[in-house]
Amino acid sequence: MHRSARSSQFRHLHDPRFVSLYSTLPNCTALAARDALSQEKSIYARTTKTTYRNGVISALAQLKRRPPAASPADTGTLEQDNERKQRAEEKEKGRLTSARIKGYLASRKDLETYGYVMGVPPGPGGDQETEEGNVRKCDRCGIDYLVHADLNEADRVVCSYHYGRQVMEKIKGIKHRVWSCCPAPGALPCQQGPHVFRVSDSSTWHTSQAVR
């Protein structure tokens, strides 16, 4: 391609497009010349003699829609600007914002339906500040045990349980109730740990605990 044709297209890219974009920046002329030259070289490298002019026209149209640069960090060719936007989008994908999680939040009504305590229970509450010394049924293995305030080494492995939930599976044409973590009939517990208990009736909670 004749050098004069490329020089003419460079001038179109330089002024008014890049000069207009960088008009409020220091060294506007130098920055505009740098990026106009880089942009023209990029267009020339990816086009042919017959598509070069259309490539420049397309670039001019995209530059016209581009917002003015607020700082030197906003300068660059169309390709550099697109890469910058893609990096910003990738970074934004990893951010946990309130707008993103809003659609996954359960309503107060749903939480109440599934037994979540949403306020201080009515009534005086329980009169026990601790369950220490009481016999409770383990919520995992179903064995009655004596609640201790502190776990000793023996307490840490007294409960054998499955961490999954019970499901129905058809094995050789016969339905069996099995554990999701160990889907075989009669599978032995796969986990060991301390006994735990659950208090589901909030009205029995100690008053000071309920207020907190």
C-alpha positions in Angstrom: 0.0 0.0 0.0 1.2 3.5 -0.9 2.7 5.3 2.1 0.6 8.4 1.4 -2.6 6.5 1.8 -1.5 5.2 5.2 -0.4 8.7 6.3 -3.8 10.0 5.3 -5.6 7.4 7.5 -3.2 8.1 10.3 -4.2 11.7 10.3 -7.9 10.7 10.5 -7.2 8.6 13.5 -5.0 11.2 15.1 -7.1 14.2 14.7 -9.9 14.5 15.6 -10.4 11.0 17.1 -7.5 10.5 19.5 -6.8 14.2 20.0 -10.5 14.6 21.0 -10.4 11.6 23.4 -7.2 13.0 25.2 -8.0 16.7 25.0 -8.1 17.1 28.8 -4.9 15.2 29.5 -1.3 16.6 29.8 0.8 15.8 26.7 -2.4 15.3 24.8 -0.7 15.6 21.4 2.1 13.2 22.2 -0.3 10.6 23.6 -2.6 11.0 20.6 0.2 10.6 18.1 1.5 7.5 19.9 -1.8 5.7 20.0 -3.0 6.8 16.5 0.3 5.3 15.1 -0.2 2.1 17.0 -3.8 1.9 15.9 -3.0 2.4 12.3 -0.3 -0.3 12.4 -2.7 -2.7 14.1 -5.3 -2.2 11.4 -2.7 -2.5 8.6 -1.4 -5.8 10.1 -4.8 -7.5 10.1 -6.3 -6.2 6.9 -5.6 -6.5 3.2 -5.2 -3.8 0.5 -9.0 -4.0 -0.2 -10.1 -4.1 3.4 -7.7 -1.6 4.9 -9.9 1.4 4.4 -13.0 -0.3 5.9 -10.9 -1.3 8.8 -10.0 2.3 9.5 -13.6 3.4 9.1 -14.7 0.8 11.6 -12.0 1.9 14.1 -13.0 5.6 13.7 -16.6 4.6 14.5 -15.6 2.7 17.6 -13.3 5.5 18.8 -16.2 8.0 18.4 -18.3 5.9 20.8 -15.4 5.7 23.3 -15.7 8.0 26.4 -13.0 10.7 26.8 -10.0 9.6 28.8 -10.1 10.7 32.4 -6.4 9.8 33.1 -3.4 8.5 31.2 -4.5 5.0 32.4 -7.5 5.3 30.0 -5.3 5.8 26.9 -4.4 3.2 24.4 -5.6 1.6 21.2 -9.0 -0.1 20.8 -7.3 -3.5 21.4 -5.7 -2.2 24.6 -8.9 -0.7 25.7 -10.8 -4.0 25.1 -8.1 -5.9 27.1 -8.5 -3.5 29.9 -12.2 -3.9 30.0 -11.9 -7.7 30.0 -9.5 -7.6 32.9 -11.9 -5.4 34.8 -14.8 -7.8 34.0 -12.8 -10.8 35.2 -11.9 -9.0 38.4 -15.5 -8.1 39.0 -16.7 -11.7 38.5 -14.8 -12.6 41.7 -16.4 -9.9 43.8 -19.2 -10.8 46.2 -21.5 -7.9 46.1 -24.9 -7.4 47.7 -26.5 -7.1 44.2 -25.2 -10.6 43.3 -26.2 -12.4 46.4 -29.6 -10.7 46.6 -31.3 -13.3 44.4 -30.0 -16.1 46.6 -31.2 -14.8 49.9 -34.2 -16.5 51.6 -37.0 -14.3 52.6 -37.9 -13.9 56.3 -41.1 -15.9 55.6 -39.1 -18.8 54.1 -36.7 -18.8 57.0 -39.6 -18.9 59.5 -41.2 -21.8 57.5 -38.0 -23.9 57.9 -37.7 -23.2 61.6 -35.1 -20.4 61.8 -35.6 -18.3 64.9 -36.0 -14.7 63.7 -36.5 -12.9 67.0 -36.4 -13.3 70.8 -38.8 -16.2 71.7 -41.8 -15.3 73.8 -41.9 -16.3 77.5 -39.3 -16.4 80.2 -37.1 -18.9 78.5 -35.2 -21.7 80.2 -33.5 -21.5 83.6 -30.4 -23.5 82.7 -27.3 -21.6 81.6 -25.5 -24.8 80.5 -26.3 -28.4 79.5 -23.3 -29.7 81.4 -24.2 -32.8 83.4 -27.4 -33.5 81.5 -28.0 -36.6 79.5 -28.8 -35.8 75.9 -29.4 -37.9 72.8 -26.7 -37.5 70.2 -28.1 -35.9 67.0 -25.7 -37.9 64.8 -25.7 -41.5 66.2 -28.8 -41.4 68.5 -26.9 -42.6 71.6 -27.7 -41.0 75.0 -24.6 -39.4 76.5 -23.6 -37.2 79.4 -22.8 -33.6 78.3 -19.3 -32.4 79.4 -18.2 -28.7 79.5 -14.8 -29.6 77.9 -13.9 -32.4 75.5 -11.1 -34.7 76.6 -9.3 -37.1 74.3 -11.8 -39.9 74.9 -14.8 -37.6 74.1 -13.4 -36.7 70.7 -13.9 -40.1 69.0 -16.9 -41.6 70.9 -19.5 -40.9 68.1 -19.5 -43.0 64.9 -21.8 -41.6 62.2 -22.5 -41.0 58.6 -22.0 -37.4 57.4 -24.6 -37.8 54.6 -28.3 -38.2 54.6 -30.5 -41.3 54.1 -31.8 -41.8 50.6 -33.7 -44.6 48.8 -31.6 -46.5 46.2 -32.7 -49.4 44.0 -30.1 -52.1 44.2 -30.6 -55.3 42.0 -34.3 -54.3 41.7 -34.8 -53.9 45.4 -35.2 -50.6 47.2 -32.9 -50.0 50.1 -32.5 -47.0 52.5 -28.9 -46.2 52.3 -26.6 -43.2 53.3 -25.7 -40.8 50.6 -22.1 -40.8 51.7 -21.9 -44.6 51.8 -24.5 -45.9 49.3 -24.4 -49.6 50.2 -26.9 -51.5 52.3 -25.6 -51.9 55.9 -22.6 -49.7 55.4 -20.7 -49.0 58.6 -20.4 -45.4 59.8 -17.7 -43.6 58.0 -16.9 -40.7 60.4 -15.9 -40.5 64.1 -16.1 -37.5 66.4 -17.6 -36.2 69.6 -21.3 -36.5 70.4 -23.5 -33.5 69.6 -27.0 -32.5 70.6 -29.5 -30.1 69.1 -32.2 -28.0 70.9 -34.9 -27.2 68.4 -37.4 -25.7 70.8 -36.3 -22.1 71.2 -38.7 -21.5 74.1 -36.4 -23.7 76.3 -33.3 -21.5 75.7 -31.8 -19.7 78.6 -33.1 -16.1 78.7 -29.7 -14.4 78.5 -28.7 -16.5 75.5 -32.0 -15.6 73.7 -31.4 -11.9 74.2 -27.9 -12.1 72.7 
